[in-house]
């Protein structure tokens, strides 16, 4: 089995070609607007990415801590029917692994790595994916509120999770 490396960095340290490779990988698994992905990546707090040790130039998975504004967070919490006295501004998102590299623990390791380096910050996440829900719970996240329809696809029901400090 090939050894997978997990790297983390802030967006400012990536060159344009690397950011484009990450954006293209994320776009494979998303219905999001590509320009929105690009903007979010450039404003991200941290990007974690996976590659094989023997081929470090090919990214096989990614996960991002996104900076969010208070209005966005409050809107998401309201849609989930969840209220609290605090506002968490860091969102785990864009967790994606190439299909041929799935079921090998890469997504779990990416998520765990971001949780580890942000241990002093509260985080939130939204997902409709049952595997991701399990990974979030394994990493200390708690489901908050009720499921709600995605703004992008109303047939997709999202769940809101928080990991307090």
Secondary structure, 3 states (H helix, E strand, C coil): CCCEEEEEECHHHCCHHHHHHHHHHHHHCCCCCHHHHHHHHHCCCEEEEEEECCEEEEEEEEEEEEECCHHHHHHHHHHCCCCCCCCCCEEEEEEEECHHHCCCCHHHHHHHHHHHHCCCCCEEEEECCHHHHHHHHHCCCEEEEEEEECCCCCCCEEEEEEECC
